[in-house]
Amino acid sequence: MNDSKYLLKHTVPEVAEYLTLRKACGLSLRGTAASKIGLSNSLFAVTVRRTSDQTLVGMGRLIGDGGTAYQILDIAVLPEDQGNGLAKSIMSAIMNHIHNEVDPKLT
């Protein structure tokens, strides 16, 4: 990932841009109300934005019960920004969170 072109943050995207990204990436459509609930219940999330215009170009998130079950989902990168290592950076951030923040006694 080119750090001067993209900015990775540990944050949940806004609902509208989440829905826009899903559609642009060919992921299944979700409703606004359900997305608001789902995003707010994320255990951890990563966004990637273009530094030039702050457009959301990628994301991923971690959900689970906080004890025995965790799932990585919503890994998405805009087609025009694919091939720049963004998905790898997103997954790396999520895996680092799991390794550093999830109590190994619980998994």
N, C-alpha and C positions, 0 to 999 in steps of 0.2 A: 504494500500500500504506500503510495506517495503521500507523505505527511504534509507536504506543502499544498497539495491539491485537495486533500480530504481531511476531515476532522472526525475522529471517532470519539464518542462520548457514551458514558454509562447512564443512559436515560431512556425513558419511554417516549416514542413520538406522539405528536398530537393525533387525535382520531382521524381527522380529515386527511392528513398526509399519509397515515398508515393505510387507509382505504385506497388512496391514489396509488401508493407504491404496490399494494397487492394486485390491483387491476393491471398496472403497467407491466408487472412481472408474470402475469398469467395465472396468479393464484386464485383460488375460489373466492367469490365475493362474500362479504360479511355485512351485517347490518350495523348502523351507526351506534345504536343503543348497546347491542351485544359487544361491539368492539370497545366501547368506552369501559364497560365492566371488565372485559377480558384484559385490556391493557393495564388498567389500574390494579389488577390482581397479579400482575407479573412479579415473580420473585427477583428478576434481574432482566435488564434489557440494554441493548447496544444500538446506537444509531450512528450512521455515517452520513456526513453532509459534505457537499462541495464547498470548499472555502470561498470560492468566488461569488457564490450567490446564496449560500446556506440551504440549497435544495437537499431534501432527504433523498439519498441515492441508495441507501442500504440499511438493513436492520436485522436483528435477531433477538430472541428472548427466551427466557427460562421460566417454566411454570412448574408447579408441583405442590405437594402437601407440606413441605418443609421438614419432612421426616424420612420417609422411605421411598418416595416416588418423585422423580424429576423428569422433565421432558424439555428438550430443546426444540423450538419451532419458530416459524415465521422468518426463516433465513431467506432474505430476498435482497437482490441487487438489481437496479435498473439495467436493462439490456445494454444501453450505451456506455455504462460504466463497468460492465463485466470485463474480466481479463486483467484487472489491476490488483488482484489479491485481496479484494475487499471482503469476500465471503470467508477467506482464510483468517483475516484479521478479526472479523466478527466472531467466528468460532473460537479463535484463540482467546479472545476476551471473555467469552462465556465459560470456556473450560478453565481459565485462570480463576474466575470467580468460584466455580465449583470446587476446585482444588484448595483455594485459600479460605473460603467462607463456609462451606458445608462441613459440618462436624463428621469426620470419618466414622465415628461410632454410630452415626445414624444411618449410614448408607450400606 
